[in-house]
Amino acid sequence: MRGTAKRRTHPVDEVLPVGKLAVYGFQHVLAFYAGAVIVPILLAGAIGLSERELIHLINADLFTCGIASIIQSVGFWKIGVRLPLLQGVTFTAVSPMIAIGMAAGGGTEGLLVIYGSVIVAGLATFFVAPFFSRLIRFFPPVVTGSVITIIGLALLPVAALDAVGGGSHPEPGNWRNLAYALGTLLVIVVIQRVFRGFMATVAVLVGLVLGTLVAWSLGDATFASVADSSWFGVTTPFFFGVPKFTVAAIVSMVVVMLITAVETTGDVFATGEIVDKRITRDDIARALRADGLATTIGGVLNSFPYTCFAENVGLVRLTRVQSRFVVATAGVFMILIGLVPKAGAIVAGIPHPVLGGAALAMFATVAVVGFQTLSRVDFNDHRNVVIVGTSVGLAMFVTAQPDVAKAVPEWAQVIFGSGITLGSLTAIVLNIVFHHIGKNYGPAVAGSPGASVRLDQVNSMSRPEFVSTFGRLFQGPNEVVGRAYDHRPFADTSDLRAAFQEALFSAPNAEQRELITHYPDLGGDPDDDTDSARDQATAGLTRLSEEDQKEFAALAAAYRERFGMPLIVCVREASNREQILRDGALRLANSPAQEQAAALIEIAKVANHRFADLVADANPIHSARFGGAGSRAYGDNG
């Protein structure tokens, strides 16, 4: 076949047909709208703005949200992470902005001081972005997983408030509110269960439309505001006047943006998990530059600080539509809604309980992404348990009791006023304290209960000590382990594991052949090696019937005659003995070169599992609690 094969486009970069872009994009707008307008509503009420000024703030907010979302999802130069991330005004800024506005006398005068601080904070974020991204090593899965989980859990009360009526007059005892919320949620679940393809991806949209139609038919939804709204309204730069700049307001807003950078980092990692794209420090820098640029534009166009919106992360997860151009289309819709107040009034007509029912599904899926990220954390290391438990616990404490912020000094209220902010900062600080400060840090990577070996000790081992500690990963000669020693220092357990893999596959051919010959036959008698005996015992290969014993012996003999080496299979990854026999027979048709490569791959798999056993054995609490669990689930042939 001539030419180069066409490279498959990643789902994130896929441009969908116009019809699908419109439907999926509008779904994002519906999911996002209530959260988008809540900040100007809260701010206007607190600093005493008129209804006309509030309407202009909402239009400006939606207009700028659209611009910001296009910048973040489409991107240009080194700005924009190019992921399906919608931009919205950060909730973290609400309390500081109210404080800044009231300190300046409230009304439009306070608004001008707010805009001055927003512009400077946006510029500061833009220029700090590349330096912040270099701190990505302080955001391992134990931190990002905690932050993503906290974001999802902390947003659930927002959905719950909407579900019981929302606004300043919730009615938890109103059965109609409960019916609308649960009915909308039920529609979403049923569509996801019954339908596939396109219908499944628009489940949230269908749930919102059906819920709104039912509420309207029963007199619980009104669109009277549509008639009262004008057809066209545009925000102009510095509509309320020239911004004013004060040091205190600027410092406060810069702190807000630094905290928001943590939230954005969590959202970027969450979206990376969902769309299966590796996140690098450059990605974080591009996302934060987009935040900074959008925030500066917000200050000019009469809006506020911007960040990646967690609400729509859940929608990407739920719909499985990963194209960033869907979010860009949503940005276009928001620009249009910002220019046409009547269109915004239609979306605003969705009843709170209907929106709350859909939000429950979306926000909970954000937390599920966090759970998945935390599944990669080594909880054998008790320090990670402390980091996750403390950060999630504090986040839920502040979320459940928001008035505790009144008990701390004013400068600390920006932290204690948000469960997401407090929990995120706690996870980051505890990770630094436990894993980056002081001696004897690093996960337990080898040893036995009561005699664990930690990463810093591994890095300081002599070659004989290292070989003695990790020699059990492979059968026979220790040249591979000795070669892995040369890769020191190891940054983490993944780095250590990779060193063994590199040493195995880069070994001379003669050394690889000798290593292979030291592995016992499947179903044989590995009593002389406790690791091989345990590996094969977990798959039942040391307790074979006489008939099974003959089958394995015949396969082993045929394989040795064909290739001059034992048949090596990582039986921990085989579903049953029949599969081992079937796959082994098929391998007899392969070439000797292919089988040597296959043997090395199986040896690497066996070593990976034994490495995991060493990590588990290093923690006495884990060994006592889960002892034997691994032997019930896995097995190796050694």
Number of C-alpha atoms within 10 A of each C-alpha: 4 4 5 6 7 6 6 7 9 12 16 20 16 15 14 16 8 11 9 14 20 18 17 26 22 21 23 26 26 19 22 23 18 17 16 21 20 16 23 24 16 14 20 23 14 17 23 17 19 12 12 8 16 19 18 21 26 23 28 26 27 27 26 31 30 28 19 29 32 28 25 33 29 19 19 14 6 14 22 26 25 22 25 29 33 30 31 31 27 22 19 23 23 20 19 21 27 21 19 24 26 19 14 20 14 20 18 19 18 23 27 25 25 30 32 21 28 35 26 21 27 29 19 18 25 23 15 16 23 19 11 18 21 14 11 16 9 18 19 16 20 25 29 26 28 28 35 32 29 29 29 25 24 24 22 21 17 16 24 20 19 26 28 26 24 20 11 7 9 16 17 15 9 11 11 16 26 20 17 28 30 20 20 29 24 16 20 24 16 13 18 19 10 9 12 10 10 12 15 20 23 20 24 32 21 18 25 26 17 17 27 24 16 15 20 16 10 9 9 15 17 16 15 11 15 18 11 11 16 14 12 13 17 14 19 12 14 15 15 16 13 13 21 16 17 13 9 10 25 21 14 20 26 20 17 24 28 18 20 25 24 21 26 25 27 27 26 27 26 30 27 18 17 20 19 13 14 10 17 14 18 16 22 26 28 24 33 36 27 32 33 31 26 32 32 27 23 27 25 21 21 27 31 31 32 33 31 29 23 28 25 27 26 27 25 25 20 23 19 15 21 23 24 29 24 30 32 28 24 28 30 22 21 29 21 19 23 27 21 19 23 21 19 21 19 16 16 18 16 24 25 25 30 30 31 32 31 29 30 24 21 27 26 21 22 31 25 19 23 27 15 17 22 22 13 12 17 18 18 20 19 14 20 23 14 16 22 25 13 17 26 25 15 20 25 20 16 22 24 13 11 14 12 14 17 12 10 13 10 13 11 12 17 23 22 26 24 22 28 33 23 24 30 28 20 22 28 21 16 19 22 14 14 17 17 14 10 9 10 14 16 21 23 25 29 23 19 15 15 11 13 18 21 19 21 19 17 21 16 12 15 12 15 11 12 18 20 13 18 22 18 19 24 25 20 14 13 16 18 24 24 19 18 22 24 11 16 14 14 18 12 13 18 9 14 21 18 15 20 24 21 15 19 23 15 12 14 10 11 8 14 19 16 14 20 20 16 15 21 23 23 26 24 17 14 21 11 9 14 11 19 23 21 20 25 26 20 21 25 14 24 19 13 17 10 8 9 16 17 13 15 21 16 12 22 24 16 16 20 15 11 14 16 13 23 21 27 26 24 23 25 22 17 16 13 13 16 11 12 17 16 11 13 18 14 9 14 17 11 13 11 14 10 10 18 20 13 17 21 20 18 21 25 21 20 26 23 17 19 20 21 15 17 22 24 26 24 25 24 17 16 17 17 11 9 11 14 11 10 13 14 10 12 19 26 29 29 31
